[in-house]
Amino acid sequence: MSHKRVTKRKAIVAAGGVAALGAAAILLPQANASQDGGSGGTASVKTLKAGNASDLASQLQKLLGDTFAGSYYDAAGKQLVVNVVNVSGDKNNVLAQAKQAGAKVREVDNSTAELKAAAQTLKTKATIPGTSWAVDPKTNKILVTADSTVTGAKWSRIESTVKSLGSDMATIRKSAGALKPFVSGGDAIFGGGARCSLGFNVTAGDGSPAFLTAGHCGVAAKQWSDSQNGQPIATVDQATFPGDGDFALVKYDDPNTQAPSEVNTGQQTVAISQAADATVGTQVFRMGSTTGLHDGQVLGLDATVNYPEGTVTGLIQTNVCAEPGDSGGSLFTQDGQAVGLTSGGSGDCTAGGETFFQPVTTALAAVGASLGDGGAGNAGGAGNGGAVDENGDGIDDQTGEAIQGGGQAAGNGGAVDENGDGIDDQTGEAIQGGGQAAGNGGAVDENGDGIDDQTGEAIQGGGQAAGDGGANQSGDGQNQTGNGGKQNQSGAGQEDGSGVNQSH
């Protein structure tokens, strides 16, 4: 039986590109969990990591319902700002709950329904190649962009449509470049004369190893190689472009291919722990085979882009540069969350421009895949979550990189109880709190419940191996197979995942 391992240079996203100066240096461990800036029992705005802000935004969207009108991350203040409409001040109990959760609440004029209706008008009246639009929660308006090809009658049409929406509903701007998918001929992954970039390794619904890339790459060629004119190593299973997204699932031809869940930036390897929705205002990093590593901010969500090949909806808009050949490459956060796949845009990495990305969460749901290693890979399972060291942060204090070993399978998070199965013995349901989503298994404390007894919040850090969730009664989180690593009561674990406790 063969056990082919796709090399980091050729399969983990891309390589060959020189990392952007300064961007790689920013990829350092962030501070742990959020802190409440206030005191006493008064609700106050919390300082949050970008990933935690995204989680809170999703929760508050469900809580607020029609009152919710978007949200964004204030990177300077490290706060989540939530837009609300049609509220009745202090009498609105839902708003009180949002504030209690730690968000900064802001009243705005345009509801989500109104913004969606305006976007539909643009779709009906102004679907012109070279245009795009996305909701900008910072301005509570739709940001409309027209590239350099939109001139004369086309410009008049888009301009008049925007004006018909009202001055407080949308804004329009000109772009110097031309909107196009970023696909080219050359280096990286190759198919049918086209060159693209691998996005994220995943596990297909049938358990086989695969990867995500751009849909326009997937429709350009059926088979893909990791070298120019080389033998195919993977075959397209599903592809969507244009239409409701720009994504493709490509399965490795060798079912024993080891394809770990990580991004090689050229200067360091970033462990990818889970897929996450984008939040406007957060810093993101893009890796591609042409231009390497670059960073920027999320500018808009649910973007519609009218490429020459057709209209694509549901994208993320950013100001991270990209160039032909970067298509399909990974968009991710500093703390290892998979966010997007490079679709297209305008401009380049000299002049800058607009770029659009396919949300990873949407792509995974559509193709029925999960993030992580689907081959003969690590015992840590999907996400390759890091084992924890003496201080319990999962970061090697010497190298600054995530420790490999104690990964937890995608979606198998959950606090653990005394018998270590993570199931409430009274209700039969998964216990909430201690565990994290894909790959971010919660650390455990002395009583083994994964909850900080002082703050009541989930402890960050310690992962556990796929399928072997749960600490035992002593809270040591031991993996029953011995492959995924464990941690003792102090949160210490072995870097090699051997499951041996350190004595203190």
C-alpha positions in Angstrom: 0.0 0.0 0.0 1.4 3.4 -0.9 1.4 6.3 1.4 2.1 9.3 -0.7 2.5 12.6 1.1 1.7 15.7 -1.0 4.6 18.0 -0.2 4.0 21.3 1.5 5.4 23.2 -1.5 3.0 21.6 -3.9 -0.2 20.8 -2.0 -0.5 22.9 1.0 -1.4 26.0 -0.8 1.0 27.2 -2.9 4.4 28.0 -2.9 7.1 29.5 -4.9 5.9 33.0 -4.2 7.9 35.4 -2.0 6.0 36.3 1.1 5.0 39.9 1.4 7.3 41.9 3.6 5.7 42.4 7.0 2.8 40.1 6.5 4.5 36.9 7.7 5.8 38.7 10.8 2.2 39.4 11.8 1.4 35.7 11.9 2.1 35.4 15.6 0.0 33.9 18.3 -2.7 36.3 19.5 -3.8 36.8 23.0 -6.1 34.2 24.4 -9.8 34.7 25.1 -11.7 37.9 25.3 -11.7 40.0 28.3 -14.5 42.2 29.8 -13.3 45.7 30.0 -15.8 46.7 32.7 -16.3 45.8 36.3 -19.2 44.8 38.5 -22.5 43.6 37.1 -22.8 46.4 34.4 -22.8 45.2 30.8 -19.8 46.5 28.9 -18.2 46.1 25.5 -15.7 43.2 25.5 -12.3 43.2 23.8 -12.3 40.2 21.4 -10.0 38.3 19.1 -11.3 38.4 15.5 -12.3 34.7 15.6 -14.3 35.2 18.8 -15.9 38.3 17.3 -17.1 36.2 14.3 -18.6 33.6 16.6 -20.4 36.2 18.7 -21.7 37.9 15.5 -23.3 34.6 14.4 -24.9 34.1 17.7 -26.3 37.7 17.9 -27.6 37.4 14.3 -29.8 34.5 15.4 -30.7 36.3 18.7 -31.7 39.6 17.1 -33.6 38.3 14.1 -35.0 41.1 11.9 -33.5 43.7 14.2 -30.0 42.6 13.2 -28.6 44.8 10.3 -25.1 43.5 10.0 -21.9 43.7 12.1 -18.2 44.4 11.8 -15.0 44.0 13.8 -13.4 47.2 15.1 -9.8 46.1 14.8 -8.4 49.1 16.6 -10.6 48.7 19.6 -10.9 44.9 19.3 -14.7 45.1 19.6 -17.6 43.7 17.7 -20.0 46.4 16.5 -23.6 45.2 15.8 -26.0 47.3 13.7 -29.7 47.2 14.8 -32.9 48.7 13.4 -36.4 49.3 14.6 -35.6 49.2 18.3 -37.4 50.8 21.2 -34.6 51.8 23.5 -34.1 50.3 26.9 -37.5 48.5 26.7 -36.0 46.1 24.1 -34.9 43.1 26.0 -33.1 41.5 23.0 -30.9 44.6 22.7 -30.1 44.3 26.4 -29.0 40.7 25.8 -26.8 41.8 22.9 -25.1 44.4 25.1 -24.8 41.9 27.9 -23.0 39.5 25.5 -20.3 42.2 25.1 -21.1 43.7 21.7 -21.2 47.4 20.9 -24.7 48.1 19.6 -25.3 50.8 17.0 -28.6 52.0 15.6 -28.7 52.4 11.8 -31.3 53.2 9.2 -31.2 50.4 6.7 -32.4 46.9 7.6 -30.9 43.7 6.2 -34.1 43.2 4.2 -33.9 46.7 2.7 -30.2 46.2 1.7 -31.1 42.8 0.1 -33.9 44.5 -1.8 -31.5 47.1 -3.1 -29.1 44.4 -4.1 -31.9 42.7 -6.0 -32.6 45.9 -7.9 -29.0 46.1 -8.9 -29.1 42.5 -10.1 -32.2 43.2 -12.2 -31.2 46.6 -13.6 -27.5 46.7 -13.6 -25.9 43.3 -14.1 -23.1 44.6 -16.2 -19.7 42.8 -16.7 -17.1 44.7 -14.7 -19.4 45.6 -11.8 -19.8 44.3 -8.3 -21.6 45.1 -5.1 -21.5 44.1 -1.5 -23.0 45.1 1.8 -20.7 47.4 3.9 -21.9 47.3 7.5 -19.6 50.1 8.5 -21.5 52.5 6.4 -24.8 50.5 6.5 -24.9 50.8 2.7 -24.2 48.8 -0.4 -20.8 49.5 -1.9 -21.0 49.4 -5.7 -17.8 49.1 -7.8 -17.4 49.6 -11.5 -14.1 48.7 -13.2 -12.3 50.5 -16.1 -14.3 48.7 -18.7 -17.6 50.2 -17.5 -17.8 53.4 -19.6 -20.4 55.4 -21.7 -23.9 53.9 -21.6 -22.8 51.2 -19.2 -21.6 53.7 -16.6 -24.7 55.8 -17.0 -26.8 52.8 -16.4 -25.1 51.7 -13.2 -24.9 55.3 -12.0 -28.6 55.9 -12.5 -29.6 52.6 -10.9 -27.5 53.5 -7.8 -29.1 56.9 -7.6 -32.6 55.4 -7.9 -31.9 53.5 -4.6 -31.5 56.7 -2.7 -28.5 58.6 -1.3 -28.6 56.7 1.9 -28.7 53.2 0.4 -25.7 52.8 -1.8 -22.4 54.4 -2.9 -20.5 53.9 -6.2 -16.8 54.0 -6.9 -14.6 53.5 -9.9 -11.8 50.9 -10.0 -8.7 51.4 -12.2 -8.3 47.8 -13.1 -10.6 45.2 -14.7 -12.5 42.5 -12.8 -11.5 39.0 -13.8 -10.9 35.6 -12.3 -7.3 35.2 -11.3 -6.3 32.2 -13.4 -3.3 31.9 -15.6 -0.7 29.6 -17.2 2.5 28.8 -15.3 3.4 27.3 -11.9 1.5 25.7 -8.9 -1.4 23.4 -9.7 -1.9 22.8 -13.4 -4.7 21.6 -15.5 -5.6 22.0 -19.2 -3.0 24.8 -19.7 -4.3 26.8 -16.7 -2.5 27.5 -13.4 -4.3 28.0 -10.1 -3.5 27.6 -6.4 -4.7 25.0 -3.9 -6.9 26.4 -1.2 -7.3 24.0 1.7 -7.0 20.3 2.1 -10.3 18.7 3.2 -11.9 15.3 3.7 -14.6 14.5 1.1 -17.9 13.1 2.2 -16.8 9.5 1.4 -13.7 9.9 3.6 -11.2 10.4 0.8 -8.5 13.1 0.8 -9.3 16.1 -1.4 -8.7 19.9 -1.6 -10.8 23.0 -2.4 -9.9 25.5 -5.1 -11.7 28.0 -7.2 -14.7 26.8 -9.2 -13.5 28.6 -12.4 -10.3 26.4 -12.1 -12.5 23.3 -11.6 -14.4 24.0 -14.8 -11.3 24.9 -16.7 -9.8 21.4 -16.4 -10.9 18.0 -15.0 -7.5 16.7 -13.9 -4.8 18.6 -12.0 -1.1 18.1 -11.5 1.4 19.5 -8.9 4.0 20.3 -11.6 3.8 21.7 -15.1 3.3 19.0 -17.7 3.4 16.5 -14.8 1.2 13.5 -14.2 -2.3 14.2 -12.8 -2.5 13.8 -9.0 -6.2 14.8 -8.5 -9.5 14.9 -10.3 -12.3 17.4 -10.1 -15.3 15.9 -8.3 -17.6 19.0 -8.2 -17.3 22.5 -9.5 -19.5 25.6 -9.3 -18.8 28.7 -11.5 -20.5 31.0 -12.4 -23.6 31.2 -10.3 -24.0 30.6 -6.5 -20.3 30.7 -5.8 -16.8 30.0 -7.2 -15.5 26.7 -5.7 -14.5 23.2 -6.6 -13.8 19.9 -4.8 -10.8 18.1 -6.2 -10.1 14.5 -5.0 -6.6 13.1 -4.8 -6.2 10.1 -7.1 -4.2 8.2 -4.5 -6.6 7.5 -1.5 -3.6 7.2 0.8 -2.4 10.7 0.1 -1.5 12.5 3.3 -2.8 16.1 2.9 -2.5 17.9 6.3 -4.7 20.9 7.2 -2.1 23.7 7.1 -0.9 26.6 5.0 2.8 26.9 4.2 3.5 30.6 3.8 7.1 30.0 2.7 8.4 31.3 6.1 6.3 29.3 8.5 3.5 26.8 8.5 0.1 27.9 9.9 -2.1 25.1 11.3 -5.7 25.4 10.0 -8.0 24.5 12.9 -11.5 25.3 11.5 -13.6 27.0 8.9 -15.1 30.4 9.9 -17.4 33.0 8.4 -15.7 36.3 7.5 -16.4 39.4 9.6 -16.0 42.9 8.1 -13.1 44.7 9.6 -11.0 41.6 10.4 -7.5 41.2 9.2 -7.0 38.3 6.8 -4.1 36.7 5.0 -4.0 35.4 1.4 -1.6 32.8 0.1 -1.2 32.2 -3.6 1.2 30.6 -6.0 2.0 33.8 -7.9 2.4 36.5 -5.3 2.8 34.5 -2.1 1.6 35.9 1.2 -0.3 39.2 1.5 -2.7 40.6 4.1 -5.5 43.1 4.3 -9.1 43.6 5.6 -12.5 42.2 4.9 -14.5 45.1 3.4 -17.9 43.5 2.5 -20.0 40.4 2.6 -22.5 38.7 0.3 -20.8 40.3 -2.7 -22.1 39.9 -6.2 -19.4 40.1 -9.0 -20.2 40.3 -12.7 -17.2 38.7 -14.4 -17.0 38.5 -18.2 -17.8 34.8 -17.8 -20.9 35.4 -15.7 -22.3 36.6 -12.4 -21.1 35.0 -9.1 -22.9 35.7 -5.8 -22.2 35.2 -2.1 -18.6 36.3 -2.1 -16.4 38.1 0.4 -14.9 41.5 -0.7 -11.4 42.5 0.6 -8.5 44.9 -0.2 -5.9 42.0 -0.2 -4.1 42.1 -3.5 -3.9 39.1 -5.9 -2.8 38.3 -9.4 -3.4 35.7 -12.1 -2.4 32.3 -10.8 -3.5 33.1 -7.3 -7.0 31.8 -8.0 -8.2 29.2 -5.5 -5.6 30.1 -3.0 -6.3 30.3 0.7 -7.7 33.2 2.7 -7.2 32.7 6.4 -6.9 34.4 9.8 -3.9 34.9 12.1 -5.2 32.2 14.5 -5.6 29.6 11.8 -9.2 29.8 10.7 -10.0 29.0 7.0 -12.1 31.9 5.6 -12.1 31.9 1.8 -10.8 30.8 -1.6 -9.4 33.4 -4.0 -11.9 34.1 -6.8 -11.0 37.2 -8.7 -10.8 41.0 -8.7 -9.0 43.9 -10.2 -5.6 45.4 -9.9 -2.4 43.7 -8.8 0.1 43.6 -5.9 1.9 46.7 -7.1 -1.0 49.1 -7.5 -3.5 47.3 -5.3 -7.2 46.7 -6.1 -10.3 44.9 -5.1 -10.4 41.1 -4.5 -13.2 38.6 -4.0 -13.2 35.3 -2.2 -15.5 32.3 -2.0 -16.5 31.6 1.7 -15.1 28.3 2.8 -18.0 27.5 5.1 -20.4 27.7 2.1 -18.2 25.7 -0.1 -17.8 22.9 2.5 -21.5 22.7 3.0 -22.2 22.6 -0.8 -19.7 19.8 -1.6 -20.3 17.8 1.7 -16.7 18.0 2.8 -15.0 18.7 6.1 -11.8 20.5 6.9 -8.8 18.3 7.6 -6.7 15.4 6.7 -8.6 12.7 4.8 -5.7 10.3 4.0 -3.3 8.3 6.1 -2.5 11.4 8.1 -2.0 12.4 11.7 -3.8 10.7 14.5 -4.9 14.2 15.5 -7.6 14.0 12.8 -9.3 16.8 11.0 -7.9 20.2 11.8 -4.6 18.9 13.3 -5.3 20.9 16.4 -2.1 21.5 18.5 -1.3 19.7 21.7 -0.8 21.9 24.6 2.4 22.7 26.4 3.1 23.8 30.0 1.3 27.1 29.7 -1.6 25.5 27.9 -1.6 27.8 24.8 -0.7 25.1 22.2 2.2 27.2 21.0 5.8 26.0 21.1 7.5 28.7 23.2 10.8 28.2 21.3 9.5 28.4 17.7 6.2 30.3 18.1 4.4 27.6 16.0 1.4 25.4 16.8 2.4 22.2 18.5 1.3 19.1 16.5 -0.3 16.1 18.0 -3.5 16.6 19.9 -5.8 17.5 17.1 -9.6 17.1 17.4 -11.9 16.0 14.6 -14.0 18.6 12.9 -17.2 19.4 14.8 -16.4 17.1 17.7 -16.0 19.8 20.2 -17.8 19.8 23.5 -17.1 19.9 27.2 -16.6 16.7 29.0 -18.2 15.3 32.1 -17.0 12.9 34.7 -17.1 9.8 32.5 -15.4 11.7 29.7 -17.9 11.1 26.9 -19.0 14.8 26.5 -22.7 13.8 26.8 -25.0 15.1 29.5 -26.1 12.0 31.4 -29.5 13.6 32.1 -30.5 14.8 28.6 -28.3 12.7 26.3 -27.2 15.8 24.5 -23.6 17.1 23.9 -22.4 19.3 26.7 -21.8 22.9 25.5 -18.9 25.0 26.7 -15.5 23.3 26.9 -15.0 22.1 23.4 -14.3 24.1 20.3 -15.4 23.6 16.7 -13.3 21.9 14.1 -9.8 21.2 15.4 -10.0 23.6 18.5 -10.8 21.1 21.2 -11.1 22.8 24.6 -8.5 22.4 27.2 -9.6 20.8 30.5 -9.1 21.9 34.0 -8.9 19.9 37.3 -12.5 18.9 37.3 -12.5 18.0 33.7 -15.4 20.2 32.5 -13.4 22.5 30.2 -14.8 25.6 31.9 -12.7 28.1 33.7 -14.1 28.1 37.3 -13.3 31.8 37.7 -14.7 33.2 34.5 -17.2 30.6 33.4 -15.8 30.6 29.9 -14.4 27.8 27.8 -10.7 27.2 28.4 -8.6 27.8 25.3 -5.8 25.6 24.1 -5.8 21.9 24.4 -7.0 19.8 21.5 -7.9 16.2 21.5 -7.7 13.5 18.9 -10.4 12.8 16.4 -13.1 10.6 17.9 -11.4 10.2 21.2 -12.9 13.2 22.9 -13.2 13.7 26.6 -11.1 14.1 29.6 -11.3 11.4 32.3 -12.3 12.1 35.9 -8.9 13.5 36.7 -9.2 16.0 33.8 -6.1 14.7 32.0 -7.8 14.5 28.6 -5.9 11.3 27.8 -6.3 9.9 24.3 -7.4 6.3 24.5 -5.3 5.4 21.4 -2.2 7.1 22.7 -1.6 8.9 19.4 -3.3 12.2 19.9 -1.5 13.4 23.0 -2.9 14.3 26.4 -2.6 17.0 29.0 -2.4 16.8 32.7 -4.3 18.9 35.3 -2.0 21.8 34.7 -2.7 21.8 31.0 0.7 20.4 29.9 1.1 18.0 27.0 3.8 16.5 24.9 4.9 18.1 21.7 5.2 14.8 19.9 1.7 13.7 20.9 2.9 10.7 22.8 0.5 11.1 25.6 3.1 11.1 28.3 2.5 13.4 31.3 5.1 15.8 32.4 5.7 16.0 36.2 5.9 19.3 38.0 
